Amino acid sequence: MNLLHLMAVVIVIGLASVPALTALERLALDRAAAESVEIARATIREHFGRQK
């Protein structure tokens, strides 16, 4: 295997890993968004619960 073959293999592996990383990033962002919504709901409940 010469240097050209090695570079081609590295490029193919790198390109194959990009969709997996973006899917993991999307899952992480979705999870963070869901957690922030839950925090906001709890804060709103506390705020209106104290005014009664």
Secondary structure, 3 states (H helix, E strand, C coil): CCHHHHHHHHHHHHHHHHHHHHHHHHHHHHHHHHHHHHHHHHHHHHHHHHHC
